[in-house]
Amino acid sequence: MKTKPLLIGLSLILLLINGLFAQNKCCLNSTVAPEVMVNLNTGVVGLNQNTIPPTLAISASSDLPNVEYLITKRGTAALNNQGQPDTTGGGGDVVLGTDADGTFIPTNITRYNIDFSVGDTLDLIAIGYDLAIVQQLTDSLLNGYSGSSPCCDLFTLLSIALQQPSLAGFCDTLNNAGIYTGSDVTSFEEVLVVLGVFVDGQLSVESIISIFQLLNTNGTFISADCGGVGANNFIPYGIHPNKRYGYQIGNMVDLCCLGTTVAPELAVGVHGTPIESNQNTPTPVLTVNASADLPNVEYLITKRGTVALDNQGQMDTTGAEVVIGADVDGIFMPMDKSRYGIQLAVGDTFDLVAIGYDLGTLEVLMDSLLNGDNGGQPCCGVFSLIATAANAPFLAGLCDSLNNKGIYTANDFNNLEEALPIFEAFGDGQASVKTIVETLELLNDNGNLISSDCGGLGTVDFLPYGINRAKRYSYIVDHPLVVRTLSDVSLFMLYPNPAKAAAVTVYFTTSKTIDLSIKVFNTLGECVHSQTLGNVLGDFTTTIPIRDFASGMYFIELTDGHNSQAQRLLVD
């Protein structure tokens, strides 16, 4: 066994070990570390819910064929064996586990008797490496010989040089953990076991980087017999420790008001092909149906990566993404969904979340609050009490805010899309799924202040709803298809036009049965009204309410989802 060069190398380690810097990749000039798409603040995930797959902003180079994700607990420092914060590599948050694709249930992640609870924040950091090289190195160190001496003897000398006695038992430690050969290392989860022997305590991202650097700067002393190549920089890896995606762990299933209430849940995933901006999305698939106390199930639509703003233009502090619309059946064209001047462009990702509620109960509540009285006093006065209880002064003027948004009676909203102004008023800004849930919680928590004359029951928890924010289905927007004219529709007419009455009549005739709908667009391209006509054959007449339309030009589109005809309408 060639101990003399090895001892010289180990003495060099002593000189280098305190000078390790935050170099985070090896070993080629062309090596590129993977980076996750960093979120502005944090996403939210339920303790027992799968995380949404992270998005890589930068992919790893080809010399890092394996990319996995380190999972750290934010604010919980890795400790050494004396219970003090570990300083290896500068120290950092403790690593509780890894995952091959970043999709996991937080409650299943535990290490060092540390786990996640509601309220904790976890971070994902991508790491690229070459599993085959790690397997070969591990196998050779455990079972190889250099001359006549086992490669395991290297760690006895290393433990002396680094004054870390635990390293002397490197091979036994791995055997005790069930690692006997390289084939027992199948993912970075087992790599953590190998790397863990090099630190006197718990692992952090910083100590993992430090260990890779330690091995790579002393590769000349690890012979081919022991898994090296007789040269430095032989274990490729790449990691950007500051590029992390965070999740706040919370209760993602929000429910009220019965013990038997069940929220509807969508199948989680990303649609297999992009959706053309002028084509209908397919019917969403519910894996869990809503309970009977939630008779209305609709779909909220959020734009991925665009954070909702308050009325001062400040971002929501939790990173809640903006709701750009809702849909009664989840079938719509991406080009039709726009709110706050935010639209879906080619390449954008949008998410659907199912929500169950009782439209009738919500209509009675809002109609009574806006127009009812209790003992001679307007029900609107209840918002002054709620404003005080919630420490939200703006709620005192909620009735005026709703009127300014066009909500005067229950007749002014017939679905969730039309009810979004209610949630905007309660949230004092742009709507997000979070602010919608918070509005429903606020009303239920203050139900004891809302009498039956004002649409309540005089008790808390009277407005049923259910939503699982973790169950989202995603789409990516593609270029629009060329729209063809509806050749089977003729005599498409609008009257009166210009229109001055409360409604305009639409007439047309079809030569065969067609499944049609009508959409009304303003000059900004925003869909301000839609009607589903269903299967139509022959002469057909319907009306479009225009009472609340501002004066100006509109476009009435008749479409089967693929082809369309349009007429201009002037509202005086």
C-alpha positions as CSV (number, residue, x, y, z in Angstrom):
1,M,0.0,0.0,0.0
2,K,1.4,3.4,-1.0
3,T,0.9,5.3,2.3
4,K,3.5,8.0,1.8
5,P,1.8,9.9,-1.0
6,L,-1.5,9.3,0.7
7,L,-0.3,10.9,3.9
8,I,1.1,13.9,1.9
9,G,-2.3,14.2,0.3
10,L,-4.1,14.1,3.6
11,S,-1.8,16.8,5.0
12,L,-2.9,18.9,2.0
13,I,-6.5,18.3,3.0
14,L,-5.7,20.0,6.3
15,L,-4.5,23.0,4.4
16,L,-7.5,23.1,2.1
17,I,-10.4,22.1,4.4
18,N,-10.7,25.5,6.0
19,G,-10.4,27.3,2.7
20,L,-13.3,25.7,0.8
21,F,-15.3,28.2,-1.1
22,A,-18.9,28.2,-2.5
23,Q,-17.7,26.7,-5.8
24,N,-20.7,24.6,-6.8
25,K,-19.9,22.7,-9.9
26,C,-17.3,20.3,-11.4
27,C,-15.7,19.2,-13.5
28,L,-15.8,20.7,-17.1
29,N,-15.7,24.3,-18.2
30,S,-19.0,23.5,-19.9
31,T,-20.6,22.0,-16.8
32,V,-24.0,23.7,-16.1
33,A,-25.8,23.2,-12.8
34,P,-29.6,22.8,-12.9
35,E,-31.6,25.6,-11.4
36,V,-35.2,25.5,-10.2
37,M,-37.6,28.3,-11.2
38,V,-37.4,30.5,-8.1
39,N,-40.8,31.6,-6.7
40,L,-41.2,35.1,-5.5
41,N,-42.1,34.0,-2.0
42,T,-43.5,30.6,-1.4
43,G,-46.1,28.2,-2.8
44,V,-48.5,26.4,-0.5
45,V,-48.8,22.6,-0.1
46,G,-50.8,20.5,2.2
47,L,-49.0,18.3,4.7
48,N,-50.5,15.2,3.2
49,Q,-50.7,16.5,-0.4
50,N,-48.2,15.9,-3.2
51,T,-46.1,18.9,-4.1
52,I,-46.5,20.4,-7.6
53,P,-43.5,19.3,-9.8
54,P,-40.9,22.0,-9.8
55,T,-39.9,23.8,-13.0
56,L,-36.3,23.9,-14.1
57,A,-35.3,27.4,-15.2
58,I,-31.9,26.0,-16.4
59,S,-31.3,22.4,-17.3
60,A,-28.2,20.5,-16.3
61,S,-25.4,19.9,-18.9
62,S,-24.9,16.4,-20.4
63,D,-22.1,15.5,-18.0
64,L,-24.7,15.6,-15.1
65,P,-27.2,13.0,-16.4
66,N,-29.0,12.6,-13.0
67,V,-31.0,15.6,-11.6
68,E,-32.7,15.2,-8.3
69,Y,-34.0,17.6,-5.6
70,L,-32.6,18.2,-2.1
71,I,-35.3,19.0,0.5
72,T,-34.4,21.4,3.3
73,K,-36.4,22.7,6.3
74,R,-36.1,26.5,6.2
75,G,-34.8,28.1,9.4
76,T,-33.7,24.8,11.0
77,A,-29.9,24.7,11.0
78,A,-28.0,21.4,10.5
79,L,-26.4,20.5,13.9
80,N,-23.1,18.8,14.7
81,N,-22.9,15.9,17.2
82,Q,-22.6,18.3,20.0
83,G,-26.0,19.8,19.2
84,Q,-24.4,23.1,17.9
85,P,-25.0,24.5,14.4
86,D,-22.7,22.6,12.0
87,T,-20.2,24.9,10.2
88,T,-19.0,22.6,7.5
89,G,-19.1,24.6,4.3
90,G,-20.4,27.6,6.2
91,G,-23.4,25.8,7.6
92,G,-27.0,26.0,6.5
93,D,-30.5,24.5,6.8
94,V,-30.8,20.8,7.5
95,V,-31.4,18.5,4.5
96,L,-34.3,16.2,5.4
97,G,-34.3,14.1,2.2
98,T,-34.2,14.0,-1.6
99,D,-36.7,13.3,-4.3
100,A,-36.1,12.1,-7.9
101,D,-38.7,14.5,-9.5
102,G,-39.6,16.9,-6.8
103,T,-43.1,15.5,-6.3
104,F,-43.6,14.1,-2.8
105,I,-45.8,14.3,0.3
106,P,-44.1,16.5,3.0
107,T,-45.3,14.2,5.8
108,N,-43.3,11.4,4.3
109,I,-40.0,13.3,4.5
110,T,-38.1,12.9,7.8
111,R,-34.5,12.7,8.8
112,Y,-32.6,13.0,12.2
113,N,-36.0,12.7,13.9
114,I,-36.9,16.0,12.2
115,D,-40.1,16.3,10.2
116,F,-42.5,18.8,8.7
117,S,-45.5,20.3,10.4
118,V,-48.2,22.8,9.3
119,G,-46.7,26.2,9.2
120,D,-43.2,25.0,8.3
121,T,-41.5,26.0,5.1
122,L,-39.5,23.6,2.9
123,D,-37.2,24.4,0.1
124,L,-36.3,22.4,-3.0
125,I,-32.8,22.8,-4.6
126,A,-31.9,20.9,-7.8
127,I,-28.6,19.0,-7.9
128,G,-27.1,17.4,-11.0
129,Y,-24.6,14.5,-10.7
130,D,-23.5,11.3,-12.3
131,L,-25.0,8.4,-10.4
132,A,-22.8,5.8,-12.2
133,I,-19.6,7.4,-11.1
134,V,-20.8,7.6,-7.5
135,Q,-21.8,4.0,-7.6
136,Q,-18.4,3.0,-9.0
137,L,-16.6,5.1,-6.3
138,T,-18.7,3.6,-3.5
139,D,-18.2,0.0,-4.7
140,S,-14.5,0.4,-5.0
141,L,-14.0,2.1,-1.6
142,L,-16.0,-0.6,0.1
143,N,-14.7,-3.6,-1.7
144,G,-11.5,-2.7,-3.6
145,Y,-7.8,-3.1,-2.8
146,S,-4.9,-0.8,-3.4
147,G,-1.9,-3.1,-3.6
148,S,-2.6,-5.6,-0.8
149,S,-4.6,-3.2,1.5
150,P,-8.3,-2.7,1.5
151,C,-9.4,0.7,0.2
152,C,-11.3,1.1,3.4
153,D,-8.0,1.7,5.2
154,L,-7.8,5.1,3.5
155,F,-10.5,6.3,5.9
156,T,-8.5,5.4,9.0
157,L,-5.7,7.7,7.8
158,L,-8.3,10.3,6.7
159,S,-9.9,10.3,10.2
160,I,-6.6,11.1,11.8
161,A,-5.7,13.8,9.3
162,L,-9.1,15.5,9.7
163,Q,-9.4,14.7,13.4
164,Q,-12.8,13.1,12.7
165,P,-12.8,9.6,14.3
166,S,-16.1,8.6,12.8
167,L,-14.4,8.4,9.3
168,A,-12.4,5.4,10.4
169,G,-15.7,3.5,10.4
170,F,-16.7,4.7,7.0
171,C,-17.2,1.2,5.5
172,D,-18.9,-0.2,8.6
173,T,-21.3,2.7,8.7
174,L,-22.3,2.2,5.1
175,N,-22.7,-1.6,5.7
176,N,-24.9,-0.9,8.7
177,A,-27.0,1.4,6.5
178,G,-27.5,-1.5,4.0
179,I,-24.9,-0.2,1.5
180,Y,-22.5,-3.0,0.6
181,T,-21.9,-2.4,-3.1
182,G,-22.4,0.4,-5.6
183,S,-25.7,-1.2,-6.7
184,D,-27.1,-0.4,-3.3
185,V,-26.9,3.3,-4.2
186,T,-29.8,3.9,-6.5
187,S,-30.6,7.6,-6.0
188,F,-29.3,10.7,-4.2
189,E,-31.2,9.5,-1.1
190,E,-28.5,6.8,-0.7
191,V,-25.8,9.3,-1.7
192,L,-26.8,11.2,1.4
193,V,-25.8,8.2,3.5
194,V,-22.4,8.1,1.8
195,L,-21.8,11.8,2.2
196,G,-23.2,11.8,5.8
197,V,-20.1,9.9,7.0
198,F,-17.9,12.9,6.1
199,V,-19.7,15.3,8.6
200,D,-19.9,15.2,12.3
201,G,-23.6,15.5,12.5
202,Q,-26.4,16.5,10.1
203,L,-26.1,17.4,6.4
204,S,-26.8,20.8,4.9
205,V,-26.6,21.8,1.2
206,E,-23.5,23.7,2.1
207,S,-21.8,20.7,3.7
208,I,-22.7,18.5,0.7
209,I,-21.0,21.0,-1.6
210,S,-18.0,21.0,0.8
211,I,-17.7,17.2,0.6
212,F,-17.8,17.1,-3.2
213,Q,-15.1,19.7,-3.2
214,L,-13.0,17.7,-0.6
215,L,-13.1,14.6,-2.8
216,N,-12.5,16.5,-6.0
217,T,-9.5,18.4,-4.7
218,N,-7.9,15.2,-3.5
219,G,-8.7,12.9,-6.4
220,T,-5.0,12.4,-7.1
221,F,-4.7,10.2,-4.0
222,I,-7.6,8.0,-4.9
223,S,-6.3,5.3,-7.3
224,A,-8.3,3.6,-9.9
225,D,-8.4,0.5,-7.7
226,C,-10.3,2.6,-5.1
227,G,-12.7,4.2,-7.6
228,G,-10.8,7.3,-8.6
229,V,-8.9,8.2,-11.7
230,G,-5.6,9.3,-10.1
231,A,-6.5,12.9,-10.8
232,N,-8.5,15.8,-9.3
233,N,-11.9,16.8,-10.3
234,F,-13.3,13.4,-11.1
235,I,-16.8,13.5,-9.5
236,P,-19.1,15.7,-11.6
237,Y,-21.8,17.6,-9.9
238,G,-23.6,21.0,-10.1
239,I,-25.8,22.9,-7.7
240,H,-27.0,26.4,-7.1
241,P,-27.8,26.6,-3.4
242,N,-29.5,30.0,-3.7
243,K,-31.9,28.8,-6.5
244,R,-34.6,27.2,-4.5
245,Y,-38.4,26.8,-4.6
246,G,-40.2,27.1,-1.3
247,Y,-43.4,25.7,-0.1
248,Q,-45.3,26.8,3.0
249,I,-47.0,23.8,4.5
250,G,-50.7,24.4,5.3
251,N,-54.1,22.8,5.3
252,M,-54.8,22.8,1.5
253,V,-58.3,21.4,1.8
254,D,-60.6,24.3,2.9
255,L,-64.1,23.3,3.9
256,C,-67.3,24.4,5.5
257,C,-69.7,23.6,7.0
258,L,-70.6,20.0,7.8
259,G,-68.6,17.1,9.0
260,T,-69.6,15.3,5.8
261,T,-68.6,18.2,3.4
262,V,-66.3,17.0,0.6
263,A,-64.4,19.3,-1.7
264,P,-64.2,18.5,-5.4
265,E,-60.8,17.5,-6.6
266,L,-59.2,17.7,-10.0
267,A,-56.8,15.1,-11.4
268,V,-53.4,16.7,-10.8
269,G,-51.1,17.1,-13.9
270,V,-50.2,19.0,-17.0
271,H,-52.1,18.5,-20.2
272,G,-50.2,16.4,-22.6
273,T,-50.3,19.0,-25.5
274,P,-50.4,22.8,-25.5
275,I,-53.9,24.3,-26.0
276,E,-54.4,26.7,-28.9
277,S,-55.4,30.1,-27.6
278,N,-58.6,30.1,-29.7
279,Q,-59.5,26.4,-29.0
280,N,-61.6,25.0,-26.1
281,T,-59.9,23.2,-23.3
282,P,-61.1,19.7,-22.8
283,T,-63.6,18.7,-20.1
284,P,-61.6,18.6,-16.8
285,V,-61.7,15.3,-14.9
286,L,-62.8,15.3,-11.2
287,T,-61.2,12.5,-9.2
288,V,-63.4,13.4,-6.2
289,N,-66.9,14.7,-6.5
290,A,-68.3,17.4,-4.2
291,S,-70.7,16.5,-1.5
292,A,-74.5,17.3,-1.8
293,D,-74.2,20.4,0.3
294,L,-72.0,21.9,-2.5
295,P,-74.4,21.8,-5.5
296,N,-72.4,24.2,-7.7
297,V,-69.0,23.1,-8.9
298,E,-67.0,25.5,-11.0
299,Y,-63.4,26.2,-11.9
300,L,-61.1,29.0,-10.9
301,I,-58.4,29.9,-13.5
302,T,-55.0,31.3,-12.3
303,K,-52.0,32.4,-14.3
304,R,-48.9,30.6,-13.3
305,G,-46.1,32.9,-12.0
306,T,-48.3,36.1,-11.9
307,V,-48.9,37.3,-8.3
308,A,-52.1,39.0,-7.3
309,L,-51.8,42.7,-6.3
310,D,-53.6,44.7,-3.7
311,N,-55.2,48.0,-4.4
312,Q,-51.8,49.8,-3.8
313,G,-50.2,47.6,-6.4
314,Q,-48.2,45.6,-3.9
315,M,-47.7,41.9,-4.4
316,D,-49.6,39.4,-2.2
317,T,-47.0,38.6,0.5
318,T,-47.6,34.8,0.2
319,G,-47.1,34.7,-3.6
320,A,-50.7,33.8,-4.3
321,E,-51.2,33.7,-8.1
322,V,-53.9,35.9,-9.7
323,V,-57.3,34.6,-10.7
324,I,-58.0,35.7,-14.3
325,G,-61.4,34.1,-14.5
326,A,-63.7,31.3,-13.6
327,D,-65.7,28.8,-15.7
328,V,-68.8,26.8,-15.0
329,D,-67.6,23.6,-16.7
330,G,-63.9,24.2,-17.3
331,I,-64.3,24.3,-21.1
332,F,-63.2,27.6,-22.5
333,M,-60.7,29.3,-24.9
334,P,-57.6,30.7,-23.2
335,M,-58.0,33.9,-25.3
336,D,-61.4,34.5,-23.5
337,K,-59.9,34.7,-20.0
338,S,-58.6,38.1,-19.1
339,R,-58.8,40.2,-15.9
340,Y,-57.0,43.3,-14.6
341,G,-55.4,43.7,-18.0
342,I,-53.7,40.3,-17.6
343,Q,-54.1,37.9,-20.5
344,L,-52.8,34.5,-21.5
345,A,-50.1,34.6,-24.1
346,V,-48.4,31.9,-26.1
347,G,-46.1,30.0,-23.7
348,D,-48.0,30.9,-20.6
349,T,-49.1,28.3,-18.1
350,F,-52.5,28.5,-16.4
351,D,-54.0,26.3,-13.7
352,L,-57.6,25.1,-13.0
353,V,-58.8,24.5,-9.4
354,A,-62.3,23.1,-8.7
355,I,-64.4,24.8,-6.1
356,G,-67.7,23.6,-4.7
357,Y,-70.2,26.1,-3.3
358,D,-73.9,26.9,-3.0
359,L,-74.8,29.7,-5.4
360,G,-78.3,30.0,-4.0
361,T,-77.0,30.6,-0.5
362,L,-74.5,33.2,-1.7
363,E,-77.1,35.0,-3.7
364,V,-79.5,35.2,-0.8
365,L,-76.7,36.5,1.5
366,M,-75.4,39.2,-0.9
367,D,-78.9,40.3,-1.9
368,S,-79.9,40.6,1.8
369,L,-76.7,42.4,2.9
370,L,-77.0,44.9,0.1
371,N,-80.7,45.6,0.3
372,G,-82.1,44.2,3.5
373,D,-82.6,45.8,6.9
374,N,-82.6,44.5,10.5
375,G,-84.7,46.3,13.0
376,G,-84.9,49.4,10.8
377,Q,-81.2,49.5,10.2
378,P,-79.6,48.7,6.8
379,C,-77.9,45.3,6.7
380,C,-74.9,47.1,5.2
381,G,-74.1,48.3,8.7
382,V,-72.9,44.8,9.6
383,F,-69.8,45.5,7.6
384,S,-68.7,48.1,10.1
385,L,-68.8,45.4,12.7
386,I,-66.9,42.9,10.5
387,A,-64.4,45.6,9.7
388,T,-63.7,46.1,13.4
389,A,-63.5,42.4,14.1
390,A,-61.2,41.7,11.2
391,N,-59.1,44.9,11.6
392,A,-59.8,45.8,8.0
393,P,-61.3,49.3,7.9
394,F,-62.0,49.2,4.1
395,L,-64.7,46.6,4.8
396,A,-66.9,49.3,6.4
397,G,-67.6,50.6,2.8
398,L,-68.2,47.2,1.2
399,C,-71.7,47.9,0.0
400,D,-70.5,51.0,-1.9
401,S,-67.5,49.0,-3.3
402,L,-69.9,46.2,-4.5
403,N,-72.2,48.8,-6.2
404,N,-69.2,50.4,-7.9
405,K,-68.4,47.0,-9.3
406,G,-71.9,46.5,-10.7
407,I,-73.3,44.3,-7.9
408,Y,-76.6,45.6,-6.7
409,T,-78.8,42.5,-6.3
410,A,-78.5,38.7,-6.6
411,N,-79.6,39.1,-10.2
412,D,-76.2,40.6,-11.0
413,F,-74.3,37.4,-10.7
414,N,-75.3,33.9,-11.8
415,N,-72.0,32.1,-11.6
416,L,-68.6,32.3,-10.1
417,E,-67.1,34.4,-13.0
418,E,-69.8,37.1,-12.3
419,A,-69.3,36.8,-8.6
420,L,-65.5,37.5,-8.7
421,P,-66.1,41.3,-8.0
422,I,-67.5,40.3,-4.6
423,F,-64.3,38.6,-3.7
424,E,-62.2,41.4,-5.1
425,A,-64.1,43.9,-2.8
426,F,-63.6,41.7,0.2
427,G,-59.9,41.2,-0.6
428,D,-59.2,44.9,-1.4
429,G,-57.4,44.0,-4.6
430,Q,-57.0,41.4,-7.3
431,A,-58.5,38.0,-6.5
432,S,-56.4,34.9,-5.9
433,V,-57.5,31.5,-4.7
434,K,-56.2,32.4,-1.3
435,T,-58.2,35.7,-1.0
436,I,-61.4,33.8,-2.2
437,V,-60.9,31.3,0.6
438,E,-60.2,34.0,3.1
439,T,-63.4,35.8,2.1
440,L,-65.5,32.7,2.6
441,E,-63.7,32.1,6.0
442,L,-64.3,35.8,7.0
443,L,-68.0,35.5,6.3
444,N,-68.3,32.2,8.1
445,D,-66.2,33.3,11.1
446,N,-68.5,36.4,11.5
447,G,-71.8,34.6,10.8
448,N,-73.0,35.4,14.4
449,L,-73.1,39.0,13.3
450,I,-75.3,38.3,10.3
451,S,-79.0,37.8,11.1
452,S,-81.5,35.9,9.0
453,D,-82.9,39.2,7.9
454,C,-79.5,40.0,6.4
455,G,-79.1,36.6,4.7
456,G,-77.3,34.7,7.5
457,L,-78.4,32.4,10.2
458,G,-77.1,34.3,13.2
459,T,-74.5,31.6,13.7
460,V,-71.0,31.0,12.4
461,D,-70.3,28.5,9.6
462,F,-73.4,29.0,7.4
463,L,-71.9,29.5,3.9
464,P,-70.9,26.1,2.5
465,Y,-67.9,25.7,0.2
466,G,-65.0,23.3,-0.5
467,I,-61.7,23.6,-2.4
468,N,-58.5,21.7,-2.5
469,R,-55.8,24.1,-3.6
470,A,-53.3,21.4,-4.1
471,K,-55.4,19.7,-6.8
472,R,-54.6,21.7,-9.9
473,Y,-54.7,20.8,-13.6
474,S,-52.4,22.8,-15.8
475,Y,-52.3,23.9,-19.5
476,I,-49.7,25.6,-21.6
477,V,-51.0,28.1,-24.2
478,D,-50.1,27.5,-27.9
479,H,-50.4,29.6,-31.0
480,P,-54.0,30.1,-32.2
481,L,-55.5,27.9,-35.0
482,V,-56.9,29.6,-38.1
483,V,-60.6,30.1,-37.4
484,R,-62.9,29.1,-40.3
485,T,-66.3,30.5,-41.0
486,L,-69.4,28.6,-40.0
487,S,-70.5,27.4,-43.4
488,D,-73.7,25.8,-42.0
489,V,-75.1,29.0,-40.5
490,S,-76.9,31.6,-42.6
491,L,-79.0,34.8,-42.1
492,F,-77.0,35.7,-38.9
493,M,-78.7,39.0,-37.8
494,L,-78.9,41.3,-34.8
495,Y,-81.8,43.7,-34.1
496,P,-82.2,46.4,-33.1
497,N,-78.7,47.5,-34.2
498,P,-77.8,50.1,-33.0
499,A,-79.3,48.9,-29.8
500,K,-81.0,51.1,-27.2
501,A,-83.2,48.7,-25.4
502,A,-82.3,46.3,-22.5
503,A,-81.7,43.4,-24.9
504,V,-80.7,42.7,-28.4
505,T,-82.3,39.8,-30.5
506,V,-80.1,37.3,-32.3
507,Y,-81.5,35.4,-35.2
508,F,-79.9,32.8,-37.5
509,T,-80.7,29.5,-39.2
510,T,-78.6,26.3,-39.6
511,S,-78.7,23.7,-42.3
512,K,-77.8,20.9,-39.9
513,T,-77.5,20.3,-36.1
514,I,-74.6,22.2,-34.6
515,D,-73.5,22.7,-30.9
516,L,-73.2,26.4,-30.7
517,S,-72.5,29.2,-28.2
518,I,-72.5,33.0,-28.3
519,K,-69.8,35.2,-27.0
520,V,-69.8,39.0,-26.8
521,F,-66.4,40.9,-27.0
522,N,-65.7,44.5,-26.4
523,T,-63.1,46.5,-28.5
524,L,-60.4,45.4,-26.0
525,G,-61.0,41.8,-26.9
526,E,-62.5,41.0,-23.5
527,C,-65.4,38.6,-23.4
528,V,-68.2,40.4,-21.6
529,H,-70.9,37.9,-22.0
530,S,-71.4,34.3,-23.1
531,Q,-74.3,31.9,-23.7
532,T,-74.4,28.2,-24.4
533,L,-77.0,27.5,-27.0
534,G,-76.5,23.7,-27.2
535,N,-77.6,21.7,-30.3
536,V,-79.4,24.0,-32.8
537,L,-81.1,23.0,-36.1
538,G,-83.0,25.3,-38.4
539,D,-84.3,28.8,-37.4
540,F,-83.2,30.0,-34.0
541,T,-83.8,33.2,-32.0
542,T,-82.4,34.2,-28.6
543,T,-81.7,37.5,-26.8
544,I,-78.6,39.0,-25.2
545,P,-79.1,41.3,-22.2
546,I,-77.2,44.5,-22.7
547,R,-78.6,46.7,-19.9
548,D,-75.2,46.9,-18.2
549,F,-73.2,47.4,-21.4
550,A,-71.5,50.7,-21.8
551,S,-72.1,52.6,-25.0
552,G,-69.8,51.6,-27.8
553,M,-68.9,48.9,-30.3
554,Y,-69.1,45.2,-29.5
555,F,-68.6,42.0,-31.5
556,I,-71.1,39.1,-31.3
557,E,-69.5,35.8,-32.1
558,L,-71.4,32.7,-33.0
559,T,-69.1,29.6,-32.6
560,D,-69.0,25.8,-32.5
561,G,-65.6,25.9,-30.8
562,H,-63.7,25.6,-34.0
563,N,-65.4,27.8,-36.6
564,S,-67.2,31.1,-36.1
565,Q,-69.1,34.0,-37.5
566,A,-69.2,37.5,-36.0
567,Q,-71.4,40.6,-36.3
568,R,-70.7,44.1,-35.0
569,L,-73.2,45.6,-32.5
570,L,-73.4,49.3,-31.6
571,V,-74.8,50.0,-28.2
572,D,-76.1,53.6,-27.8
